[in-house]
Amino acid sequence: MAKTSTIARSNKKPKFSSRIVNRCFKCGRKRGFMRDFGLCRTCFRELANEGMIPGIKKASW
């Protein structure tokens, strides 16, 4: 979990566009971010296993 101050700072518009950091909207993590879903990999996995993300299922072959 990212600190609330870090999340609030990342929500503000940065001075330069290259400073934009994508963060997970659920936990605020910046690494392992998936743009398609707006989630980090850990939150994505939790929600996918619970069946909360439509169209996503665990692969098995």
N, CA, C and O atoms as CSV, one atom per row, in Angstrom:
chain,resi,resn,atom,element,x,y,z
A,1,MET,N,N,0.838,-1.189,0.000
A,1,MET,CA,C,0.000,0.000,0.000
A,1,MET,C,C,0.878,1.246,0.000
A,1,MET,O,O,1.809,1.391,0.793
A,2,ALA,N,N,0.539,2.131,-0.923
A,2,ALA,CA,C,1.241,3.408,-0.967
A,2,ALA,C,C,0.637,4.336,0.085
A,2,ALA,O,O,-0.534,4.207,0.444
A,3,LYS,N,N,1.453,5.273,0.574
A,3,LYS,CA,C,0.954,6.241,1.548
A,3,LYS,C,C,-0.099,7.127,0.893
A,3,LYS,O,O,-0.045,7.374,-0.312
A,4,THR,N,N,-1.036,7.596,1.669
A,4,THR,CA,C,-2.101,8.444,1.121
A,4,THR,C,C,-1.541,9.750,0.582
A,4,THR,O,O,-2.088,10.310,-0.368
A,5,SER,N,N,-0.455,10.246,1.177
A,5,SER,CA,C,0.149,11.476,0.671
A,5,SER,C,C,0.766,11.253,-0.709
A,5,SER,O,O,0.718,12.143,-1.558
A,6,THR,N,N,1.344,10.073,-0.939
A,6,THR,CA,C,1.924,9.755,-2.238
A,6,THR,C,C,0.845,9.627,-3.300
A,6,THR,O,O,1.029,10.078,-4.430
A,7,ILE,N,N,-0.277,9.017,-2.947
A,7,ILE,CA,C,-1.389,8.870,-3.881
A,7,ILE,C,C,-1.974,10.231,-4.220
A,7,ILE,O,O,-2.279,10.508,-5.380
A,8,ALA,N,N,-2.131,11.082,-3.210
A,8,ALA,CA,C,-2.684,12.415,-3.444
A,8,ALA,C,C,-1.748,13.249,-4.318
A,8,ALA,O,O,-2.208,14.002,-5.176
A,9,ARG,N,N,-0.456,13.119,-4.108
A,9,ARG,CA,C,0.511,13.849,-4.915
A,9,ARG,C,C,0.482,13.389,-6.367
A,9,ARG,O,O,0.643,14.208,-7.272
A,10,SER,N,N,0.278,12.088,-6.608
A,10,SER,CA,C,0.256,11.586,-7.975
A,10,SER,C,C,-1.030,11.970,-8.700
A,10,SER,O,O,-1.059,11.974,-9.931
A,11,ASN,N,N,-2.083,12.289,-7.974
A,11,ASN,CA,C,-3.340,12.708,-8.603
A,11,ASN,C,C,-3.276,14.138,-9.114
A,11,ASN,O,O,-4.047,14.517,-9.996
A,12,LYS,N,N,-2.359,14.940,-8.566
A,12,LYS,CA,C,-2.208,16.318,-9.025
A,12,LYS,C,C,-1.553,16.353,-10.401
A,12,LYS,O,O,-0.793,15.452,-10.758
A,13,LYS,N,N,-1.853,17.403,-11.174
A,13,LYS,CA,C,-1.252,17.556,-12.491
A,13,LYS,C,C,0.217,17.942,-12.312
A,13,LYS,O,O,0.515,18.929,-11.638
A,14,PRO,N,N,1.150,17.167,-12.914
A,14,PRO,CA,C,2.572,17.475,-12.733
A,14,PRO,C,C,3.007,18.681,-13.550
A,14,PRO,O,O,2.336,19.087,-14.499
A,15,LYS,N,N,4.134,19.237,-13.165
A,15,LYS,CA,C,4.689,20.393,-13.858
A,15,LYS,C,C,5.094,20.027,-15.289
A,15,LYS,O,O,4.911,20.821,-16.212
A,16,PHE,N,N,5.641,18.833,-15.468
A,16,PHE,CA,C,6.046,18.344,-16.779
A,16,PHE,C,C,5.327,17.038,-17.079
A,16,PHE,O,O,5.100,16.228,-16.180
A,17,SER,N,N,4.967,16.833,-18.343
A,17,SER,CA,C,4.182,15.646,-18.705
A,17,SER,C,C,4.969,14.352,-18.543
A,17,SER,O,O,4.372,13.285,-18.404
A,18,SER,N,N,6.283,14.425,-18.557
A,18,SER,CA,C,7.088,13.213,-18.403
A,18,SER,C,C,7.092,12.701,-16.955
A,18,SER,O,O,7.570,11.597,-16.692
A,19,ARG,N,N,6.570,13.483,-16.034
A,19,ARG,CA,C,6.539,13.069,-14.626
A,19,ARG,C,C,5.264,12.307,-14.254
A,19,ARG,O,O,5.084,11.953,-13.089
A,20,ILE,N,N,4.393,12.054,-15.204
A,20,ILE,CA,C,3.145,11.344,-14.914
A,20,ILE,C,C,3.471,9.917,-14.486
A,20,ILE,O,O,4.250,9.230,-15.147
A,21,VAL,N,N,2.880,9.475,-13.390
A,21,VAL,CA,C,3.069,8.121,-12.886
A,21,VAL,C,C,1.705,7.452,-12.814
A,21,VAL,O,O,0.789,7.952,-12.162
A,22,ASN,N,N,1.580,6.316,-13.491
A,22,ASN,CA,C,0.338,5.547,-13.418
A,22,ASN,C,C,0.325,4.761,-12.123
A,22,ASN,O,O,1.293,4.077,-11.792
A,23,ARG,N,N,-0.778,4.860,-11.389
A,23,ARG,CA,C,-0.910,4.140,-10.136
A,23,ARG,C,C,-2.205,3.345,-10.115
A,23,ARG,O,O,-3.198,3.729,-10.733
A,24,CYS,N,N,-2.178,2.247,-9.406
A,24,CYS,CA,C,-3.359,1.410,-9.220
A,24,CYS,C,C,-4.395,2.218,-8.440
A,24,CYS,O,O,-4.069,2.832,-7.424
A,25,PHE,N,N,-5.642,2.219,-8.916
A,25,PHE,CA,C,-6.655,3.014,-8.224
A,25,PHE,C,C,-7.106,2.353,-6.933
A,25,PHE,O,O,-7.708,3.007,-6.083
A,26,LYS,N,N,-6.824,1.066,-6.774
A,26,LYS,CA,C,-7.251,0.359,-5.574
A,26,LYS,C,C,-6.254,0.502,-4.424
A,26,LYS,O,O,-6.638,0.804,-3.293
A,27,CYS,N,N,-4.954,0.281,-4.727
A,27,CYS,CA,C,-3.962,0.299,-3.646
A,27,CYS,C,C,-2.913,1.393,-3.805
A,27,CYS,O,O,-2.234,1.719,-2.831
A,28,GLY,N,N,-2.757,1.966,-4.982
A,28,GLY,CA,C,-1.799,3.041,-5.180
A,28,GLY,C,C,-0.422,2.583,-5.620
A,28,GLY,O,O,0.497,3.397,-5.709
A,29,ARG,N,N,-0.261,1.314,-5.892
A,29,ARG,CA,C,1.038,0.783,-6.315
A,29,ARG,C,C,1.402,1.300,-7.705
A,29,ARG,O,O,0.531,1.396,-8.569
A,30,LYS,N,N,2.679,1.636,-7.936
A,30,LYS,CA,C,3.085,2.170,-9.232
A,30,LYS,C,C,3.789,1.140,-10.109
A,30,LYS,O,O,3.837,1.304,-11.328
A,31,ARG,N,N,4.329,0.094,-9.518
A,31,ARG,CA,C,5.006,-0.925,-10.314
A,31,ARG,C,C,4.040,-2.051,-10.653
A,31,ARG,O,O,3.137,-2.355,-9.873
A,32,GLY,N,N,4.226,-2.664,-11.806
A,32,GLY,CA,C,3.360,-3.754,-12.237
A,32,GLY,C,C,1.977,-3.267,-12.618
A,32,GLY,O,O,0.988,-3.965,-12.391
A,33,PHE,N,N,1.896,-2.064,-13.200
A,33,PHE,CA,C,0.614,-1.437,-13.532
A,33,PHE,C,C,0.121,-1.931,-14.883
A,33,PHE,O,O,0.894,-1.991,-15.839
A,34,MET,N,N,-1.158,-2.284,-14.974
A,34,MET,CA,C,-1.774,-2.707,-16.237
A,34,MET,C,C,-2.697,-1.603,-16.711
A,34,MET,O,O,-3.714,-1.319,-16.079
A,35,ARG,N,N,-2.340,-0.975,-17.833
A,35,ARG,CA,C,-3.104,0.168,-18.330
A,35,ARG,C,C,-4.537,-0.194,-18.706
A,35,ARG,O,O,-5.457,0.594,-18.487
A,36,ASP,N,N,-4.725,-1.373,-19.266
A,36,ASP,CA,C,-6.058,-1.769,-19.732
A,36,ASP,C,C,-7.080,-1.797,-18.606
A,36,ASP,O,O,-8.262,-1.535,-18.825
A,37,PHE,N,N,-6.626,-2.113,-17.412
A,37,PHE,CA,C,-7.533,-2.267,-16.283
A,37,PHE,C,C,-7.370,-1.195,-15.223
A,37,PHE,O,O,-8.262,-1.020,-14.392
A,38,GLY,N,N,-6.263,-0.477,-15.224
A,38,GLY,CA,C,-6.007,0.544,-14.220
A,38,GLY,C,C,-5.649,-0.044,-12.868
A,38,GLY,O,O,-5.830,0.601,-11.835
A,39,LEU,N,N,-5.138,-1.275,-12.876
A,39,LEU,CA,C,-4.811,-1.996,-11.652
A,39,LEU,C,C,-3.365,-2.460,-11.681
A,39,LEU,O,O,-2.765,-2.604,-12.746
A,40,CYS,N,N,-2.814,-2.693,-10.492
A,40,CYS,CA,C,-1.505,-3.337,-10.427
A,40,CYS,C,C,-1.728,-4.847,-10.558
A,40,CYS,O,O,-2.860,-5.328,-10.514
A,41,ARG,N,N,-0.644,-5.567,-10.719
A,41,ARG,CA,C,-0.762,-7.006,-10.979
A,41,ARG,C,C,-1.358,-7.776,-9.804
A,41,ARG,O,O,-2.069,-8.761,-10.007
A,42,THR,N,N,-1.074,-7.337,-8.577
A,42,THR,CA,C,-1.590,-8.063,-7.418
A,42,THR,C,C,-3.091,-7.854,-7.257
A,42,THR,O,O,-3.827,-8.800,-6.978
A,43,CYS,N,N,-3.546,-6.605,-7.434
A,43,CYS,CA,C,-4.979,-6.339,-7.340
A,43,CYS,C,C,-5.730,-6.991,-8.497
A,43,CYS,O,O,-6.846,-7.479,-8.325
A,44,PHE,N,N,-5.109,-6.996,-9.680
A,44,PHE,CA,C,-5.714,-7.645,-10.835
A,44,PHE,C,C,-5.927,-9.124,-10.559
A,44,PHE,O,O,-6.991,-9.672,-10.851
A,45,ARG,N,N,-4.917,-9.764,-10.000
A,45,ARG,CA,C,-5.019,-11.198,-9.722
A,45,ARG,C,C,-6.108,-11.494,-8.685
A,45,ARG,O,O,-6.875,-12.445,-8.838
A,46,GLU,N,N,-6.169,-10.679,-7.636
A,46,GLU,CA,C,-7.191,-10.879,-6.602
A,46,GLU,C,C,-8.596,-10.754,-7.188
A,46,GLU,O,O,-9.454,-11.603,-6.948
A,47,LEU,N,N,-8.825,-9.680,-7.963
A,47,LEU,CA,C,-10.152,-9.462,-8.533
A,47,LEU,C,C,-10.495,-10.502,-9.594
A,47,LEU,O,O,-11.653,-10.901,-9.712
A,48,ALA,N,N,-9.505,-10.948,-10.368
A,48,ALA,CA,C,-9.746,-11.958,-11.394
A,48,ALA,C,C,-10.117,-13.297,-10.757
A,48,ALA,O,O,-11.007,-13.991,-11.249
A,49,ASN,N,N,-9.451,-13.660,-9.680
A,49,ASN,CA,C,-9.766,-14.919,-8.999
A,49,ASN,C,C,-11.145,-14.891,-8.354
A,49,ASN,O,O,-11.801,-15.927,-8.245
A,50,GLU,N,N,-11.586,-13.712,-7.926
A,50,GLU,CA,C,-12.923,-13.578,-7.351
A,50,GLU,C,C,-14.008,-13.500,-8.418
A,50,GLU,O,O,-15.195,-13.613,-8.112
A,51,GLY,N,N,-13.596,-13.304,-9.681
A,51,GLY,CA,C,-14.564,-13.195,-10.769
A,51,GLY,C,C,-15.160,-11.804,-10.891
A,51,GLY,O,O,-16.244,-11.643,-11.453
A,52,MET,N,N,-14.473,-10.801,-10.376
A,52,MET,CA,C,-14.991,-9.432,-10.396
A,52,MET,C,C,-14.690,-8.701,-11.703
A,52,MET,O,O,-15.312,-7.678,-11.990
A,53,ILE,N,N,-13.745,-9.209,-12.502
A,53,ILE,CA,C,-13.405,-8.590,-13.788
A,53,ILE,C,C,-14.065,-9.418,-14.880
A,53,ILE,O,O,-13.701,-10.579,-15.068
A,54,PRO,N,N,-15.040,-8.844,-15.617
A,54,PRO,CA,C,-15.747,-9.620,-16.633
A,54,PRO,C,C,-14.835,-9.984,-17.794
A,54,PRO,O,O,-14.037,-9.167,-18.255
A,55,GLY,N,N,-14.963,-11.220,-18.261
A,55,GLY,CA,C,-14.197,-11.700,-19.411
A,55,GLY,C,C,-12.835,-12.243,-19.078
A,55,GLY,O,O,-12.125,-12.687,-19.979
A,56,ILE,N,N,-12.437,-12.228,-17.823
A,56,ILE,CA,C,-11.112,-12.722,-17.421
A,56,ILE,C,C,-11.300,-14.021,-16.647
A,56,ILE,O,O,-12.078,-14.092,-15.696
A,57,LYS,N,N,-10.568,-15.046,-17.077
A,57,LYS,CA,C,-10.568,-16.290,-16.322
A,57,LYS,C,C,-9.154,-16.848,-16.284
A,57,LYS,O,O,-8.330,-16.532,-17.142
A,58,LYS,N,N,-8.881,-17.662,-15.307
A,58,LYS,CA,C,-7.555,-18.200,-15.126
A,58,LYS,C,C,-7.251,-19.204,-16.240
A,58,LYS,O,O,-8.073,-20.055,-16.578
A,59,ALA,N,N,-6.062,-19.079,-16.791
A,59,ALA,CA,C,-5.659,-19.970,-17.879
A,59,ALA,C,C,-5.323,-21.361,-17.344
A,59,ALA,O,O,-4.744,-21.508,-16.267
A,60,SER,N,N,-5.698,-22.372,-18.118
A,60,SER,CA,C,-5.303,-23.748,-17.778
A,60,SER,C,C,-5.212,-24.519,-19.077
A,60,SER,O,O,-6.128,-24.491,-19.899
A,61,TRP,N,N,-4.086,-25.216,-19.254
A,61,TRP,CA,C,-3.929,-26.024,-20.459
A,61,TRP,C,C,-3.068,-27.214,-20.180
A,61,TRP,O,O,-2.818,-28.019,-21.077
